[in-house]
C-alpha cells in the first residue's frame, strides 16, 4: 500500500468494474432508497432484464423482512461468485477514482472512491477515531445486514464520507486535472438518477490526495476550523450509509476473532469501499427533518416542554428557536443559553423521554409545507427545525459526540449513491 496513506485511514483500493456492460443497466440506486415504493424496484427490474447488473448483487431493503430473505441472500452470493468466475469484472489495482455526479437539480457533485480502514472507524458516541458516525447508530439494524455481507465475496458501497475542506484542497484540484486521467465510464443513470462520469487518478494525483488529506488532519487545521488544540482529529464524518459501514465493521470484528492478530492487516474484510465528498461541495445540500406528533393535545405537550425549559419564551431571540404548529396556531419558541450545539439536540432532550413516557406517535417529515399541513390537523402538532449549517457538522460531532437521529437529510432519493464499483472482501 502507498505509505503516505498510513496515518489517514483511507487508501487506494483494488477496484472492480465491469469489463463490458450497459452501464445504465449495471448501476442501481442505494438499497435503502424507495423502500415504500415497490413500483420503483419493479421498474429497475424491468430495465435491467437479464443483463449484468448490480441489482443482482445487492438486497433492496424493501426485501429485508421478506419471508424469503435467506433465498434472496443466497441468490446474491451465487450471482457474485458467477460474475467473478465468468470474468464479468476487470481489476484496477491500487486505484482512486474521481467521479462527477450530475444530480436531478442539474448540479454536479464531486467525489473520490477509495477504501477506509475499519480499525480507524468507530460509531460509538464520543469516539476520537479518524472516521466517526454523525448520527446515533441503531444497533438492532446491524445483524440483518451482517447476514447479507458475511458470506459475500465482494462488496458494493453506498457509503458517503464527508471531509471538512473549506479551502478545497483534496477533491476540487482533480476537477481541472481530469483530462490527465483515464476515463473509466460516462453514462446516464436509470430512473431519473442523473449522470455519472468516472476517471482513474494518476500516481502523482494519488500522492497529492494523500498530502492534502494529511493537511486536514493537522493540529493547525483543527485549531483553525474548530478552535480546538491537541484534540484527536476528525478526518471523515459519515454522511450516508452509516449502518452499511457499521455492518462492515461488525463483519471485520467477527473475522478478527478467528484470525491470528498478525494477519489482521492483510484481511480484505478490514477495509470498506466508500465515496468521499467535500462537505462544502456546492451540490451538497443539508435539509432539515421536521417532526409531527399525532393524537396529542398540543397545549399539554407545550406544558411538558416548558417544564424541561422553564426559561423558554415565545418569539425569536438569542438561543435556539423552534417553530411549533397546531390547529390555528403557528409560533416560535426560543430556548436561551442552550447547552448543545444544535436546535434539534435541544428539542430531543425534551422529546425523547416524552415519547418514551407517553407512547405518542411521531413521524419525521421533509418539507416545511407538508409539516405545517400535517401539524395543523386536529390532534396533531408539527415541530419545524432550522436547517443545520454545513459548518456546524464537524464541530458538533467533535463537541457533542453524535447528532440526534434524523437531524438532516442530504438530497433527494434519486440523488443518492448508485452502485458502480466493487471490491473483493474474501
N, C-alpha and C positions, 0 to 999 in steps of 0.2 A: 504493500500500500504506500501511497505518497505520504512521506513522513511529515510534510507540512500540515497535514490534517489531524495529526495525532491528538492535539490538545483541543480539538473543536467538536468532537463527537459526530462529525459529518465527513463523508468520504465519497470519492468516485466509486461507482459500482459496475459489476459485470451485468450490463442491462440487456434484456431480451426484447427484441422487436420482431414482428413477423417478416419473413423473407419476402413473401408475395401475398398481398391481401388487399381486398377492397377496404381501405382504412375507415370509410364511413360506416361500414358494417362491423368492422373489427371493434371500434371504440363504443363503449356504452357508459352511461352515467353512473355515478357512485351508487352503491347498493342500498344506501339508506335514504334515497330520494323516492318520491311518489309512492310511498308505502300504502297510501289510502286510495290510490288511483290505479287499479289493476289494468285499466284500459291502456295506460302508458306502456306498461311492460308487455302487453299483448301487441301493441304497435311495434315495439322493438323486436319482438319475436317474429313478427311478420316481415319486417325489414331485413332481418338477418338471414332468415331461411336456413339453408343447410351450409352456408359459407362459414369459414373460420371466424370466430368472434370471441371477444372476452365475455360475452353473455354466457358462454358455456363454462367459464372459468370462475364465475362469481355467483353468490347466492343473494338475490334481491331480498332485502329484509322483510318484504311483504310475505315471504315464504318461511321466515324463521320459525314461526309457530305452526307451520303446516304439519299435519299428521304424518306426511311422507318426507319430512325434512331429512331423515337419515338416508333415504334413497337419493334425494337431491344432492346431498354432500358426496355420496359415493359416486354419483354421475360426474360431479365436478372434478373429483380426483382422477377419475378414469379419463376424462377429457384432457386434463393437464398432462397426464402420462402419455396419452396418444399424441398430443401436439408435440411433445418433446421427442418421442420415438419416431414420428413421421417427418421430423425436420421442419416443422412449421416456423420455428424461431431461428434467428441469427443472433449472435452474441457480440455486443460492443464492450470489449474488456476495459476495465478501469476508466469508465466514462462519466462525464457530467453532460446533461442535455439542457440546453436553453430553449424555453418554449414561449410562444406568444399566443395567447388565447383571446380571440375576439368574442366578447360576451354578447348577450341578447340586446344590451343597450348600445352596442357599437364600440364600446371602449375596449382597449387592449390591455389585458393583464399579463404581466411578465413573470416567468417562473424559472426555477432551476431544479432539475431532477437529479437526485443523488441518494445516498443511503445514510442513515443515522445509526450510531452505536447505542443499542438499547441499555447498555450499562450506564450511559450518560443521560438517560431519560427516567424521570420519576414523576408520577401523578399524585404523590402524597402532598396534601396542602402544607405549605411552608417549606417545601423542599428547596435545597440550594443547588440542585442539578443544573447542568447547562441547558437541558431540554425539559420544559415543565408544561404541565397542563394549565390551561387558562380557566377552566371551569371544573367543578367537582365531578369526579368520576363515579358513576353508578356501578358499584362492584357486581351487582346482580346481572348486569348486561354483558359481563365478560365471558362466563362459562359457555353460553350457547355459541358465542363467536369463536371460542377456543376449539370447539368441535369442528368448525369449518376449516380452521387453519392447521390443526395439529398434525394431520396426515398429508397435507397438501405439499406437492413437490415444488411448487412455485408460488410466489405472492404477486399480487397486483395492488398497488396502493391507491387509496383516495385521501391519504393524509396530506394536509397542508400545514406547513410550519411557517410561522412569521418571524422575520427579523426586524429589529428596530434600527433602521438605517436611514435617518433623515437626510444625510448627505449623499445618498445614492451611490455608495462605493462598491457594492457587491454585484448586483444583477444589472443595473442600468448601463454600466460600461459595455456589456455584452450586446446591447441593442444596436449600437452603432458599428459593432465589430462582427455582426452576423455574416457578412459577406466573406469573411475569412474562414468560416466554419463549413463543415459538411452538412448540407440539408438532408434531414432524415425522412421527413414527411410534411405534407401540406394538403389539408383536406377539410371539407365541411363535416361538422359533427351532426349526427342524426337527431331527429325530434326537436329541432329548433335550438340545438346546443351551441350554435355559432361556428367558429372556425378555429383550427389548430395548426400551428407550424412548429417544427422542432429542428434544432441543429445540434451537432456534436461539437463540444468545445475542443480547441486545440490544446496541446500540452501547456503552452505558455499561458493561455487563458485559465486553465485549471489552477496553475500556480498563483495567478492573480486573484482568483476567488479565495484561495486559502489565505493569502496575505490580507485581503480586505476583511474576511471574517475574523482573523486574528486581531485586527484593529478594533473591531466591535466588542471584543472580549476584554479589552484593556481596562485597567483601573481608571485611567484618564477618561475613557469613554463612559464608564458607569457614573463617574462624578459629573461629567458634562451633561449627560441626559437626565440623570435622576437625583443629582445632589448627594450621592452616596459614595463613600470611600471604603475600601477594604472589604467589600461585600463579594459573595460568590456571584460571578457574572451569570446573567440570564441571556443566553445567545438565541435560543429558539423557543418560541411560545406556540403551543399547538392551537392553530386557528380552526381546523376542521379535521374530523376523523380521529378524535382523541380515544374513543373506545376501540377503534381499529388498532391504534398504536399500543394501547394498553393490553389488547389481546396478544399482539406480537410479543410484548414484554413478558406476559404470563407464559406463553409457549416457550420462550427462551429460558425463563426461570425453571420451568419443568424439565427442560433438556439439561440444564446445569446439574440437576440433582442426580443424573445418571451418567455424567461425564466427568472425567478427571479434570481438576482445575487448570492444569497446564494446557488443556485442549480447548478451553473456553474461547480463546481469542480466534481460533480457526473455525468455530462453529458458524455456518451460514445463518443459523437462526438468531445469532447475536445481533444481526443488522436488519433494518427495515427500510424499504424504498419509500421516499417522500418527495413532495414538491415543496420548495422553499420560495416564499413570496415576501417582498418588502412590505412591511406594514404601511408604508407611506405611498405605495403604488396608487396612482390616481384612480385606477379602475376598481380598487378595493373599497367597498362602501360598508360601513358599520350601520346597521339599522337596529333600533330598539325593539325589544319584545315586550309587549304590554301584558297585563293580567286582567281577567274578568272573573269575578266571583258570582256564583249562581245560587238562587234560593236563599238570599240573605236579607236582613233588614239593615240597609246601609247606615242608618243612624247608630245602630248598635255596633257595627264594625268600626265606625269612626270614634265611638267612645272607647273601644278597646285600643284603638291606635293611639288615642290621646293619653291613655294610661301608660303606654310604653314611652311616649314622647310628650310629657306634660308641658314642655316649653314650646311645642309646635304651635304655629299661629296661621290664620288664614291669610292668603295673599302671597305674592312673590317677594323674596327678600334674600339676605345673605345666608347661605347654607344650602341644604338640599331641598329643592322644590319639586313636589309631585302633584300631578293632576288627578282628581277624583271626580268621576261622573256617575250619576244615577238619575232616576226618573225626575226630570225637572230641575236638576242640579248639575252644575259644572264649575268646580272651584279648585284653586291651588292651595296646597298646604306646605309651609316651609318648616323644616327641621333646622334650628340654628345650631351652630358649632358641632357639626357631625363628626363622629369619631372614625368613620370609614371613608374610603376614597370616593365611592360611587353612590348615587341615589338608590340604585337597585339594591345595593348591600344594606343601606339603612332601612329600606322597605322590608327586606326579607327578615331582618331582626324581629320585626313585628309579625310578618305574615307566616313564616314557617311554623312557629309554635301555635299561632291562631288556627291555622288549617288543621294541625295535628289535634288540637283540643276539641275543635268543633266538628270536624269531618266535612267542612264546607268544600264544595266542588270548585276547582279553579281550572281555567284554560289559558293558554299562552297564545297571544294574538299578535299578528303582524299588521301594521297599518293603523293610523290614528282614527280614520273614519269608521272602520269596522269595529274598533274597540268602543268608540263612543256610541255607535248604533246598538251594540250588544249591551253595553253598560247602562243605557238609558231605558232598557226594557224593565217592566215591573219585577221587583225581586232580585235584580242584578246590580252589580257595582263594577264599574270599569276603573282601572288604575293605569294611567299613562305616564311613562317614564321618558326622560330625555335621552337622546342618542349619546352613547359614550364616545368621547373624542378619541381618535387613534392614539394621540399622545398619552392617554391615560392607561392604555392596556398594560404595557410592560411595568410601569411604575406601580400600578395597582397589584399586579401579581407579585411583585417583589415586596410590597408593603403589607398586603392583606392575605397573601398565600394564593388563593384562587378566587375567581369571580363566582358570584352566586349562579346557580343553574339558570339557564335561559336569560342571560344578560344581553346578548347581542346576536344578530344574525349577519352573515356575510353573503349578501347577494341572494338571487332567486334560485330555485331548484334547478332550472335548466342551465344555470351558470356554474354549478358545482363541477368538481373534477370528473373527467372521463377516464376510464381505464384504457391505457395505451401500452405503457412499458410494463415489463415483468422482470422477476429475478428469481433464480433458483434458491430455495431455502432448505433443500435436502442434499 
